[in-house]
Amino acid sequence: MLEVRTKTEDKISIVEIEGEVDLYSSTELRKILLDLTKNKTMCILVDLVSVKYMDSSGVATLVEALQQVGKYKGKLKLANLRDVVKDVFELSRLDKVFDIYPTLDDAKAAF
């Protein structure tokens, strides 16, 4: 089961994800992220602290959001990746593409 919540702090839209992001649940995350990008949200921070598992469809959803944000010069950052999720990004070398931070505060300070 996947839960996605959004909130705004200091002009940063924070997307909190809880659960497993896979082929079946990534559509819900995709809808929320694309809504933010359609509204040209300049600062998007995805908090992955409660994500226990992410497959390639979840990663693809984040890549798509990153591409959309880039079209209007916005910023998308990731924070709080658990080791199992961080491994997926490192194996695919996407840790070099995304701005990834150990904590929410670190990511907020980088905007």
Rosetta blueprint (number, residue, H / E / L):
1 M L
2 L E
3 E E
4 V E
5 R E
6 T E
7 K E
8 T E
9 E E
10 D L
11 K L
12 I E
13 S E
14 I E
15 V E
16 E E
17 I E
18 E E
19 G E
20 E E
21 V E
22 D L
23 L L
24 Y L
25 S L
26 S H
27 T H
28 E H
29 L H
30 R H
31 K H
32 I H
33 L H
34 L H
35 D H
36 L H
37 T H
38 K H
39 N L
40 K L
41 T L
42 M L
43 C E
44 I E
45 L E
46 V E
47 D E
48 L E
49 V E
50 S E
51 V E
52 K E
53 Y E
54 M E
55 D L
56 S H
57 S H
58 G H
59 V H
60 A H
61 T H
62 L H
63 V H
64 E H
65 A H
66 L H
67 Q H
68 Q H
69 V H
70 G H
71 K H
72 Y L
73 K L
74 G L
75 K E
76 L E
77 K E
78 L E
79 A E
80 N L
81 L L
82 R L
83 D H
84 V H
85 V H
86 K H
87 D H
88 V H
89 F H
90 E H
91 L H
92 S L
93 R L
94 L H
95 D H
96 K H
97 V L
98 F L
99 D E
100 I E
101 Y E
102 P L
103 T L
104 L H
105 D H
106 D H
107 A H
108 K H
109 A H
110 A L
111 F L
